[in-house]
């Protein structure tokens, strides 16, 4: 731990918290690229902590994106290496940890609601440890609020020091004060961390951390830090091991996954190179998320066009169809450039399924600018979209922008967009009726456990009747009925 990090790893014993944190600063964050990142392959659980969890249970709730899910897999691995046993009943846990998301205000409100509920539980079980980690923990205002209003919380730590979970737990056991360890410096790349994955069918493989794009609405560059890529040999080895263990699908993860390798100084090796290497591994399906249109280069398109185990589904967030709004968002591309990229992808991969993210009601978005988003959606003809009303994040440039759009107008725009999304989604799905598709069966349907459910290569959810022995396998299914969000089918013998 360097000196800067040591200053932010402490047991808080006073009410003045400001000197422990640096508020989000666009200027300071953009200059951070000069900081060095070290690679460590020697992670071990310190001997003095082994057995810490014997006879104890832990509860871990995960909010947010796939990256948080992957972080929780690592923390679960550390907990179990310490001797803890996992429980899905928070009231039965000796340690309860909330792995939080900061992408939207609603996500934070859910966490604060849960923290409030934990006060009564802490009263009945005073020896129980309650911890808050993840992206919210990297926000100064959030941490101050927890410290001032939620004394039932025993420990807070950020996204850069998950590998120190054993140390943090030990500090929390030993201290009667709240333990706070939040590093303002981005973390180094730590390999060989223990992981406990959910199931044996699909796996997340993190290939890089952080984001350097600084979209004006987004808190991620502040909570996740600068872009740091894992070395290709470490990623390839991890995927090979997953293939040997029988996993059928791997998704490569990154906040801006297309920027993979741009921080390497000794080799010229990007996402296209990595995908080209991984596609030769004997694993049925390879995906990646989440991509930024600005970094989606020609080489990556060429590699994806080779097909095979590289899936013909690409998530390509556009956020807005207006060049003026895209500029205010600092997306670093305009409408025309995005459409050119879409055309290039469709030409190389004719049957590609495209999905996207869209924000409506960005500060001062005009009616005309919103109409441009609708027209772009029709032109691209996405298979699906994740749509949101703009949510201001404290410390980001957009949060300081004046906004004269009433919430009633924003809600109407969202409804109009969702109507279009649903209309085209159903139209796209109807094209599958009568077709036989390959489905990776993940388990039973959430709505009906007598029905199996899985996904096609294009990430279409398929529900069908079939033997439970099909779970974990890729089977052929004939589509009998198309719905807006899913497909019904029957297994082909």
C-alpha positions in Angstrom: 0.0 0.0 0.0 1.5 3.4 -1.0 1.4 6.5 1.2 -1.6 8.0 -0.6 -3.6 4.8 -0.1 -2.5 4.4 3.5 -4.0 7.9 4.3 -7.3 6.5 3.2 -7.2 3.2 5.0 -8.2 4.0 8.6 -10.6 3.6 11.4 -12.7 6.8 11.6 -12.8 8.1 15.1 -14.0 11.7 14.5 -16.8 13.5 12.7 -14.7 15.4 10.2 -14.5 13.1 7.2 -13.5 15.5 4.5 -9.8 14.9 4.7 -10.1 11.2 4.0 -11.6 11.7 0.6 -11.2 13.6 -2.6 -14.4 14.8 -4.2 -14.9 13.9 -7.9 -12.7 16.3 -9.9 -12.8 16.1 -13.7 -9.5 18.0 -14.0 -7.7 15.7 -11.5 -9.2 12.6 -12.9 -8.2 13.3 -16.5 -4.6 13.9 -15.4 -4.4 10.5 -13.6 -3.2 8.6 -16.6 0.4 9.3 -15.6 0.0 7.1 -12.5 1.7 3.7 -12.7 -0.2 0.5 -12.4 1.5 -2.6 -11.0 0.6 -6.3 -11.8 0.6 -8.7 -8.9 0.4 -12.5 -9.2 1.2 -13.4 -5.6 -2.2 -12.9 -3.9 -2.6 -15.1 -0.8 -4.7 -15.1 2.3 -2.4 -14.1 5.1 -1.8 -16.9 7.6 -3.0 -14.9 10.6 -6.5 -14.5 8.9 -7.0 -18.2 8.0 -9.9 -19.7 10.0 -11.3 -16.2 10.7 -14.7 -17.3 9.5 -14.9 -20.8 11.0 -18.4 -21.3 12.3 -19.6 -18.0 10.8 -21.9 -17.2 7.9 -21.8 -14.3 5.4 -24.5 -12.7 3.3 -23.6 -10.8 0.1 -26.2 -8.8 -1.9 -25.1 -7.4 -5.3 -26.5 -4.4 -7.0 -25.8 -3.1 -10.5 -23.8 -4.3 -13.5 -21.9 -7.5 -14.5 -18.7 -6.0 -13.1 -20.3 -5.9 -9.6 -21.4 -9.5 -10.1 -17.8 -10.4 -10.9 -16.5 -8.5 -7.9 -19.0 -10.4 -5.7 -17.7 -13.7 -7.1 -14.2 -12.6 -5.9 -15.4 -11.6 -2.5 -17.3 -14.8 -2.1 -14.1 -16.7 -2.9 -12.2 -14.7 -0.2 -15.0 -15.3 2.4 -14.9 -19.0 1.7 -11.1 -19.1 1.8 -11.4 -17.6 5.3 -13.8 -20.4 6.4 -17.1 -18.6 6.2 -20.2 -20.3 4.8 -22.6 -18.4 2.5 -26.2 -17.9 3.5 -29.1 -16.4 1.6 -30.8 -15.2 4.8 -29.5 -11.9 6.0 -30.9 -12.4 9.5 -28.8 -15.5 9.9 -25.5 -13.9 8.8 -22.6 -13.0 11.0 -21.4 -10.6 8.2 -23.7 -8.8 5.8 -22.2 -7.0 2.8 -23.9 -4.8 0.3 -22.0 -4.5 -3.0 -23.4 -1.3 -4.4 -24.1 0.5 -7.7 -23.8 4.3 -8.3 -24.9 4.5 -11.9 -28.3 6.1 -11.2 -30.0 7.8 -8.2 -32.6 5.0 -8.0 -29.9 2.4 -7.4 -28.4 4.4 -4.5 -31.9 5.0 -3.0 -32.5 1.2 -2.9 -29.2 0.7 -1.0 -29.9 3.4 1.5 -33.4 1.9 2.0 -31.7 -1.5 2.8 -29.2 0.2 5.1 -32.1 1.7 7.0 -33.7 -1.7 7.4 -30.5 -3.1 8.8 -30.6 -0.8 11.8 -33.2 -3.0 13.6 -31.3 -6.2 12.7 -28.1 -4.7 14.2 -30.0 -3.8 17.4 -31.0 -7.5 17.9 -27.6 -8.8 16.8 -25.0 -6.3 17.9 -22.1 -8.6 17.1 -23.1 -8.9 13.4 -20.8 -7.0 11.0 -22.5 -4.8 8.3 -20.4 -3.6 5.4 -20.9 -1.4 2.4 -18.7 -1.8 -0.7 -18.7 -1.2 -4.4 -19.2 2.0 -6.4 -21.2 4.0 -3.9 -18.3 3.6 -1.5 -16.1 5.6 -3.8 -18.4 8.7 -3.5 -17.5 11.2 -0.8 -21.0 12.4 -0.3 -22.3 8.9 0.1 -19.7 7.8 2.6 -20.2 11.0 4.6 -24.0 10.3 4.7 -23.4 6.7 5.9 -21.0 7.9 8.6 -23.3 10.6 9.9 -26.7 8.9 9.7 -26.0 5.1 9.8 -23.8 4.1 12.7 -25.0 0.5 12.3 -22.5 0.2 9.4 -19.2 -1.3 10.6 -17.1 -1.1 7.5 -16.9 0.8 4.2 -14.5 0.0 1.4 -14.2 0.8 -2.3 -13.8 -0.8 -5.7 -10.0 -0.7 -5.7 -9.2 -2.8 -2.6 -11.6 -5.8 -2.7 -8.5 -8.0 -2.4 -8.0 -6.6 1.1 -11.3 -7.9 2.4 -9.6 -10.2 5.0 -7.7 -7.2 6.4 -10.8 -5.0 6.5 -12.8 -7.7 8.3 -10.1 -8.1 10.8 -10.0 -4.4 11.5 -13.8 -4.4 11.9 -13.7 -7.2 14.4 -10.9 -5.5 16.4 -12.3 -2.0 16.5 -15.4 -0.6 18.1 -15.4 2.3 15.5 -16.4 2.3 11.9 -13.7 1.0 9.6 -13.3 3.0 6.3 -10.8 2.0 3.6 -11.4 3.9 0.4 -8.5 4.4 -1.9 -8.5 7.4 -4.2 -5.7 6.0 -6.3 -6.9 3.3 -8.8 -6.0 -0.2 -7.7 -3.3 -2.2 -9.2 -4.2 -5.4 -11.2 -4.4 -8.3 -8.8 -4.3 -11.8 -10.4 -5.0 -15.2 -8.8 -7.8 -13.9 -6.7 -10.2 -16.7 -5.5 -13.6 -16.8 -7.2 -16.8 -18.7 -6.6 -18.8 -18.5 -9.8 -22.6 -18.9 -9.9 -23.1 -22.2 -11.7 -21.0 -24.0 -14.3 -22.6 -22.8 -17.5 -21.7 -19.2 -18.0 -18.7 -17.2 -16.6 -17.7 -13.6 -16.5 -14.0 -12.8 -17.2 -12.9 -9.3 -16.4 -10.3 -8.1 -19.0 -9.9 -4.5 -17.8 -10.9 -2.1 -15.1 -12.1 1.5 -15.2 -12.9 4.0 -17.9 -11.2 7.1 -19.4 -14.1 8.4 -21.5 -15.6 10.9 -19.0 -19.1 11.1 -20.4 -20.5 14.2 -18.7 -23.4 12.2 -17.0 -21.4 9.2 -15.8 -19.9 8.6 -12.4 -18.1 5.4 -13.4 -14.7 7.0 -14.2 -14.7 8.4 -10.6 -15.8 5.2 -8.9 -13.9 2.6 -11.0 -10.8 4.7 -11.9 -8.7 4.9 -15.0 -8.4 2.1 -17.6 -6.2 -0.7 -16.6 -5.9 -3.8 -18.8 -5.1 -7.3 -17.6 -2.2 -9.0 -19.5 -3.5 -11.1 -22.4 -1.7 -14.2 -21.2 -3.5 -14.1 -17.9 -6.9 -13.7 -19.6 -6.3 -16.5 -22.1 -5.2 -18.8 -19.3 -8.3 -18.1 -17.3 -10.6 -18.8 -20.4 -8.7 -22.0 -21.1 -9.3 -23.2 -17.5 -13.0 -22.3 -17.8 -13.2 -24.4 -21.0 -11.5 -27.3 -19.3 -14.0 -27.0 -16.4 -16.9 -27.4 -18.9 -18.2 -23.8 -19.1 -20.2 -23.2 -22.3 -20.1 -19.4 -22.4 -17.7 -16.7 -21.4 -18.4 -13.0 -21.4 -15.4 -10.6 -21.4 -16.0 -7.7 -19.2 -14.9 -4.1 -19.1 -16.5 -0.7 -18.3 -15.3 0.3 -21.8 -14.2 -3.1 -23.1 -13.2 -1.8 -26.5 -10.4 0.2 -24.9 -8.7 -3.0 -23.9 -4.9 -2.9 -24.4 -4.7 0.9 -25.1 -2.8 1.3 -21.9 -0.1 -1.2 -22.8 3.3 0.4 -23.4 5.3 -2.7 -24.4 2.9 -4.5 -26.9 0.3 -3.5 -29.5 -2.5 -5.8 -28.5 -6.2 -4.7 -28.5 -9.6 -6.3 -28.1 -9.6 -7.6 -31.7 -6.3 -9.4 -31.0 -7.7 -10.9 -27.8 -10.9 -12.1 -29.4 -8.9 -13.6 -32.2 -6.9 -15.6 -29.7 -9.8 -16.6 -27.6 -12.0 -17.8 -30.5 -9.5 -20.7 -31.0 -10.2 -22.0 -27.5 -12.7 -24.9 -27.3 -15.6 -23.1 -25.7 -19.0 -22.8 -27.3 -19.7 -19.1 -26.9 -17.7 -15.9 -26.5 -19.3 -12.5 -25.8 -18.1 -9.1 -24.6 -19.6 -6.1 -22.9 -19.9 -3.1 -22.7 -18.5 -1.5 -25.8 -18.1 2.2 -26.6 -18.7 3.2 -30.2 -15.7 5.5 -30.2 -13.3 2.5 -29.7 -15.1 0.0 -31.9 -12.3 -0.3 -34.6 -12.2 -2.1 -37.9 -10.0 -4.9 -36.7 -12.6 -5.9 -34.1 -15.3 -5.9 -36.8 -13.2 -8.1 -39.0 -12.5 -10.6 -36.2 -16.2 -10.8 -35.1 -17.1 -11.4 -38.7 -15.2 -14.7 -38.5 -18.1 -16.1 -36.5 -17.6 -19.5 -35.0 -17.9 -19.2 -31.2 -17.9 -15.4 -31.4 -21.6 -14.5 -31.0 -23.6 -12.5 -33.5 -24.9 -10.1 -30.8 -23.4 -6.7 -30.1 -24.4 -4.3 -27.4 -23.6 -0.8 -28.7 -24.8 2.0 -26.4 -25.8 5.1 -28.4 -27.4 7.1 -25.5 -29.0 9.7 -27.9 -29.7 10.1 -31.6 -28.9 13.8 -31.6 -25.4 15.0 -32.4 -25.9 18.1 -30.2 -26.9 16.0 -27.2 -24.1 13.5 -27.9 -21.6 16.5 -27.8 -23.1 17.7 -24.5 -22.7 14.1 -23.2 -19.1 14.1 -24.4 -19.6 10.8 -26.2 -16.9 11.7 -28.7 -18.9 10.6 -31.8 -21.9 12.1 -33.6 -25.0 10.6 -35.1 -23.4 10.2 -38.5 -20.3 8.4 -37.2 -22.4 6.0 -35.1 -24.6 5.1 -38.1 -21.5 4.6 -40.2 -20.2 2.1 -37.6 -23.6 0.3 -37.5 -23.5 0.0 -41.3 -20.0 -1.3 -41.2 -21.0 -4.0 -38.6 -24.1 -5.0 -40.5 -22.1 -5.3 -43.8 -19.6 -7.6 -42.1 -22.1 -9.5 -40.0 -25.4 -9.4 -42.0 -27.5 -11.2 -39.3 -26.1 -9.3 -36.3 -28.4 -8.5 -33.4 -27.8 -5.0 -32.1 -28.9 -3.8 -28.7 -28.3 -0.4 -27.1 -28.7 2.0 -24.1 -30.6 5.3 -24.4 -31.0 8.2 -22.0 -34.0 10.5 -22.4 -34.4 13.9 -20.8 -30.8 14.9 -20.8 -30.6 18.5 -19.6 -32.4 20.8 -22.0 -33.0 18.1 -24.6 -35.5 19.6 -27.1 -38.5 17.9 -28.7 -36.6 17.9 -32.0 -33.5 16.3 -30.4 -35.7 13.6 -28.9 -37.3 13.0 -32.2 -33.8 12.4 -33.6 -33.4 9.6 -31.1 -36.6 8.0 -32.3 -35.6 8.3 -35.9 -32.2 6.8 -35.2 -33.8 3.9 -33.4 -36.0 3.1 -36.4 -33.1 3.4 -38.8 -30.8 1.0 -36.9 -33.8 -1.2 -36.0 -32.3 -2.5 -32.7 -33.4 -5.9 -31.3 -33.8 -4.3 -27.9 -32.8 -1.3 -25.8 -32.4 -0.4 -22.2 -33.9 3.0 -21.7 -33.6 5.4 -18.8 -34.6 8.9 -17.8 -31.4 11.0 -17.1 -30.3 10.7 -13.5 -27.9 13.5 -12.2 -24.8 12.2 -10.4 -23.2 14.5 -8.0 -19.7 15.6 -9.1 -20.3 15.0 -12.8 -20.3 17.9 -15.2 -23.9 17.2 -16.3 -25.2 17.5 -12.7 -24.2 21.2 -12.9 -26.1 21.9 -16.1 -29.3 23.8 -16.0 -32.3 21.7 -16.9 -35.6 23.2 -18.0 -37.4 20.0 -18.9 -40.3 19.0 -16.6 -40.3 15.5 -15.3 -43.7 15.0 -16.8 -42.3 15.6 -20.3 -39.4 13.2 -19.6 -41.8 10.5 -18.6 -43.9 11.0 -21.7 -40.7 10.7 -23.9 -39.6 7.6 -22.1 -43.1 6.0 -22.7 -43.0 6.9 -26.4 -39.5 5.4 -26.8 -40.5 2.3 -24.9 -43.5 1.9 -27.2 -41.1 2.0 -30.2 -38.7 -0.4 -28.5 -41.5 -2.9 -27.9 -42.9 -2.6 -31.4 -39.6 -3.3 -33.1 -38.7 -6.0 -30.6 -41.9 -7.9 -31.3 -41.3 -7.5 -35.1 -37.8 -8.8 -34.8 -38.9 -11.8 -32.7 -41.7 -12.7 -35.1 -39.1 -13.4 -37.8 -38.0 -16.4 -35.7 -41.4 -18.2 -35.7 -41.0 -21.5 -37.4 -37.2 -21.4 -37.2 -35.0 -23.8 -35.4 -32.4 -22.1 -33.2 -29.6 -23.2 -30.8 -30.3 -22.5 -27.2 -27.9 -22.6 -24.3 -30.2 -23.9 -21.5 -29.4 -22.1 -18.3 -32.2 -23.5 -16.0 -35.9 -23.2 -15.5 -38.1 -20.2 -16.3 -38.5 -17.7 -13.4 -42.2 -17.7 -14.0 -42.7 -21.4 -14.4 -40.2 -23.9 -13.0 -41.7 -26.7 -15.2 -40.4 -24.9 -18.3 -36.8 -24.6 -19.3 -35.2 -21.3 -20.3 -32.0 -20.3 -22.2 -30.6 -17.9 -24.7 -29.8 -18.0 -28.4 -26.5 -16.7 -29.9 -28.4 -13.4 -30.5 -29.2 -13.2 -26.8 -32.9 -14.0 -27.3 -34.6 -15.6 -24.3 -36.3 -18.9 -25.2 -38.8 -20.8 -23.0 -39.6 -24.4 -23.9 -40.6 -27.8 -22.4 -37.8 -30.3 -22.2 -35.9 -32.7 -20.0 -33.9 -31.2 -17.1 -30.9 -33.1 -18.5 -30.8 -30.4 -21.1 -29.7 -27.8 -18.5 -26.1 -26.8 -19.3 -26.3 -28.0 -22.9 -26.9 -26.3 -26.2 -30.0 -27.8 -27.8 -32.1 -27.2 -30.9 -35.5 -25.6 -30.3 -38.2 -24.8 -32.9 -39.8 -21.4 -32.2 -43.6 -21.7 -32.0 -44.5 -18.2 -30.7 -42.9 -14.8 -30.6 -43.5 -12.4 -27.7 -42.1 -8.9 -27.1 -39.4 -10.0 -24.7 -39.0 -13.7 -25.3 -39.7 -16.7 -27.6 -41.7 -19.9 -26.9 -40.6 -23.1 -28.5 -40.4 -26.9 -28.5 -37.3 -29.0 -28.4 -36.3 -30.7 -31.6 -35.3 -34.3 -30.9 
